[in-house]
Amino acid sequence: MTSSRNSRQAVLIGAFITVFLAELGDKTQLATLMLAAQSNHPWQVFLGAGAALMTSSLLGVL
């Protein structure tokens, strides 16, 4: 039982690290970071970027 649990945790951690590293620093994140740094309204940039991500994900699912 412990071996099975450790195996599942290893797969989960491996998948998380792979996706995290693959997505770290893509052009969209860097552009959003720069826009937030130059703007006086970083929360609006955050909300707009989040809304855009949800919209593009929704379109991808449909």
Secondary structure, DSSP 8 states (H G I E B T S, - for coil): -HHHHHHHHHHHHHHHHHHHHHHTT-HHHHHHHHHHHHSS-HHHHHHHHHHHHHHHHHHHH-
